[in-house]
Amino acid sequence: MGKKALIAMSGGVDSSVAAFLMKEAGYDCIGVTMKLYDNEDIGMEQEKTCCSLSDIEDARSVAVKLGIPYYVFNFKDDFKEKVIDSFIESYQCGKTPNPCIDCNRYLKFEHLYRRARELECDVIVTGHYARITEDKEGWHLSKGKDGTKDQSYVLYSLTQEQLAHTRFPLGEYTKEEIRRIAGEQGFFNAEKKDSQDICFIPDGDYRKFIEETTGQKSVPGDFVDKDGNVLGQHKGYYGYTIGQRRGLGISAASPYYVTEIRPDLNQVVLGTNEELFRKTLKAEAFNWIETLEPGEVIKARIRYHQAEKEATAEILADGRVEVRFLEPQRAITKGQAVVLYRGDAVVGGGTIIE
């Protein structure tokens, strides 16, 4: 019998071509879409986001064209608990989360991975732009060939077991090449736009989403400076993020930036751009893919679409990791991920807590 692959299909061009490439590689493929929410439950138009009813039909039509079985798995309860509830809680704690990381960690590479094992599939496949390799040291995760589409940052939580049973067939291609393959295969979604922003908040209005989901209105509070002097009124602290300048509604001789969020006091601290820079951060829930040498200078990324910067990292006695940059970094933000790189290889990553 040939090897079996479970393909996570979103209805987009990337996962569609991933399915094609795995079939071409000789795998017996099964296409699946994870149903994560009902659009009407979170007040959005289906065309604006992934995982909608129209996307399910798009994925199904590609599966039919490829001649592979196709299923829809209902993961709504898991998605609400692991991604949406966690997202809301993070904002309410004054953090700025990255829900794509939680979705990958808990949905794609935990629940879907488990379902793949039940179906006796050898590997799980997604349309991520990243690369997985193996040598005598173990399994490794690296950036994708297309630097503009690289998604290794949101995949740092993969374990050795998961890496061994995961394939990213798009890792060796550019986006342009993937669209060309889709066109050659007659996939109608060859030019379909990529989904943008957070899938369950396509308009980007986090405050409104949290209010409508929890049924609790934002509570206005004080904008203050670092000494506690009141500068004005904010509309609800979880509508702001570190480094923000626009939308503060305060006139001043020089620009103000959000430098700190104090949920317990319902305060948003404003300061200068210079006050946003610092050299160190601490992270928890760290996942190590590679071994780090003591004092080794690697590179660290503190946001999805940001260049890595030189740093060192030290594992503290309590298991947390302290990252020390060689040069000060702007707007290090609680709740975001810090991911360490050695060249193109992901060394490890965790959640920033201070």
N, C-alpha and C positions, 0 to 999 in steps of 0.2 A: 504493500500500500504506500501511496505517496504521502508526503507530509501535509498536514492540514494547517491552514492559517485563518484566524478570525480577523476580519478587516473591519475596523471602526469607520463607518461611512457617514459623513455629515451631510452629504448632498452637494458638497463643493468639489472643485476640480482636483484639489490635492489628494483627498482620500479616494476619489474615483480612479485617478492614475495609480495610486498606491495599490489598489485592488488589481488593476491591469498588470502592473509590473510583477506582482506576486504570482498571478496566474501564469504569466510568461515564464517565470522562474520555475514552474512545474509544481506549484503548490495546489492542493485542493482547497479552494477558498470559500468561506462563508461570510457574507456581508451582513453587518448589523448596524443599526442606529440606536443610540441611547436616547430615549425620550426622557428629557430632564424636567420639563414643566409644560403646562398648558399656557399658551400665549395669553388667553383671556384672563388667566389668573393673575398675571402681572401687567395687564393693560398695555399690550403692544400689538402692532400690526405684524402679521406673520412674515412679510417680505423683508423685514428689517434685520433679522437675526438668524443665527444658525439653530438647528434642532427644532424648527417649526414644522407644521404639517406639510407645507410645500417642500421643505428640504427632505422630509421623509420620502415624499413621492419622487423627488429628484434622485435620491440615493437608490430607491427601488428600481427606477427605470435604468440606471447604469448597471445594477446587478443583473437585471433581465438581459440587457445587451451583452454582458459578459458571460451569461449563462451560468451564474452562480446562485446558490440559495440565499435568501435574504430574510432577516427577521428584525423586529423592533422590540427592544427590551425596555421595560418600564422601570426607570431608576428615579422617578420623581421624588419619592420619599427620601432616598439616600442623598439626592442632590440638594434637597431643602435642608436636611440636617447638616451635611458635611460642607456645603458650599454657601448657600444663601444665609442660613442662620449664623454661620461663622463669619461671613462678610459683615452682616449687621452688627454682630457683637463686637467685632474689631473696631468698626467706626464708632460705636458707642463707648469704647474704651480709649478713644482718641488716637487710634491707629489708622493706617491706610493700607488695607490688605490687597493681595493679588489673587483673586478667586480662580484664575486660570491654573495656578499652581495647585490649589486644593482640588480642582476638578481632575487634573492629571493624577494627582497622588491617590485620591480616594475613589474616583469613578472609573477612569480609564484603566489605571494600573493596579486597582484593587478589586472592585466589583466586577468590571468587565474581564479582567484577568482571571478571576475565579470562575466566571461563566465559561471562559475559553477552556479551562482545565476540565470542567464538567462535560464539555462537548468534545473532549479528547483532542483539542487542537494543540499543535506543537508550539505555535507562536501567535502572539497578538500583534497586529499591524496597525499603525496610524500614519497619517499624512504629515507628520512633523518633519521640519527641515533640521535634522540632526543626524549624527552618525554613531553607530555602535560597532565596536571592534573587539576582538579577543586575542590575547597572547598568553604566554605562560604565567603572567602575573594575574590574569583574570580578565574581566570584562570592563570596557572603557566607553565613556560617553564623550563625544566631541562635537564641535560646531559643525553645522551643515556647510556644504560647498558654497551656497549662496549667502554671503555675509549679510545681505539686506533682509533676508528672511529667516536667518538662524533662530532656532527656538530652544537651544540647549538650556537657556536660563530658566525656563519653566519646567525643566525635566530633571533638575538636580536631585530630586528625592528618589530616583530609581535605585533599587537594590541590585546586588549581583544576580540574584535569582530572576528578578524582573528583566534585567538587561539580557540575560541568557535566553529568555523566551519572548523577546520583543524585536521587531524589525521596523526600521525607518527607511523604506526604499527610496524616499525622495532626497535623502541626505547627500547623494552624489550628483544632484541635479540643481539647476537654477530654476526659478519660477518660470522664466521664459521658455525653458526647455519642457517643463511640465505642461504648460498650456499648448505647446506645439504637439506634444504626444497626444493630448486630449483631442485636439483638432483632427489629428491623423486617424484617431480611432472613432471619429464621428460622435464624440460625447457632446451633447447639446450644451453642457455646462462649461465648455472649454473657456469661454470668456466671462463666466459668472464672476461677479465681484466678490472679493474676499470679505468675510464678516469683519466688522470693526468694533472696537470698544468691548465692553463686557456683554456677553450674550444676553443676559437677562436685564440689562439696563442700556438699550441701544441709544437712548437720547442723552446718556451720561449724567442724568440728574439723580445723583445718589441720595440727596436729602429727601426728594419727593418719593423715591422708591422705598426708603426706610420708613417714612411716615405712613405710606399706604400699606406697606406690608405689616407693620407693627400696630397700626391704628393709633400711634402716639405722635402728636405734633411736636416739632422742634421747640425747644424752650430758649428764647432769646437770653443773652447774657452779655457780659462786658468784654470788650476788647481792652487789654491792658498792656502797659509796657513791662519790661523785665522787673521793674521795681513795684509793680502793682498799681500804678497810676492809671485811672480809667481814661481811655482814648475814644470810646464810642460803644456802640451796641452791635453785637453779631446776631445772626438769625437762627443760631443753633450750631454748637461747636462741631458736630460731625459733618457739617457741610464744608469744612475747610481742611486743607492739607498743608504740610510743612513746605515752605518755599513759595506759597501762593501769594500773588500780588494783586491780581485782578479781582474785582467783585467785592472788595472790602468796604467800599462806600465811605471812605475817610479821606478828607482833603488835608494835605500836609505839605510843608515846604519841600520835603524829600520823601521818596516812596517808602511805604511800610510793607513788610513781608511777614507772613505767619512764621514764627520761629518756634512756637511750642503750643501744645493743646493740653489744657488742664480739665479733664472731664469732671473730676470731683468738685471743682469750684465753678464749673460751667464758664470757664474763661478761655479766651484765645489770646495768646501773647503775640504782640507785634514788635518788630525790631528792624534793624538795618540788614541789608544784604550781607554785609561782612559778618554779622552774627550767625549766619546760616552755615558757616564753614567750620568743620572740625576734623580731627585726624583719626579718631577712634570710634568704634562701635562694638556692641556685644550682640551676639545672636544665639538663639536656642534651637532645639529640635534639629540639630545639624546632622546631615547625612554625608558620610565620606565615601567617595568612589575611589579616590587615589590616596596614597600615603603622603603625608606632608612632612618634609624634613624640618627639624627645629631651626628657626631663623631664616628659612628659605624665603626669598622674595618671589611672590607669585603676583597675579593680578586679580582684582576683585571688582565685581559689577554690583551696583546697588539699586539699579532700575533696569527694567526690561530692555529699553532701547537706549542704552547708555554705554559708552566705551568703558572698558575695564581700566583700572588704574593700579599702579604698583603698590603692594602692601605686604605685610607679614601677618601671620595668623597664629594664635596660641590657644591650645585647649586648656581651659581653666579647671580648677579642682572640682567644681560642681558640674562639669560637662559642657558648660556654655563655651562659646568661642569668642575671643577678642580679636578683632581685626584692626590693625594699625596701618594707616596709609602713610606713604612717604610724603605726600603732599595733602593739604587739607581738602576735603570734599564738601560740596554744597548740598544742603538739604537732605542729610541722612534721615530716613523716615521710618519710624516704628511701624511694624506690620509688613513692610516690604521685605523682599529676599535679598540676601547678599550671597553671591555665587562666586566661588574662587576658580581661577583658571590657571593651568600651566600650558602656555601656548594655546592650542585649540581644545585641549582636553579639560573637561570639568573635573576639578579636584573634589569639590563638595559644596554644600550650601545649607543655609538655615534662615530662620526668620529674625529680623532685626528687632531687638527689644529695648535697646537704649544706645 
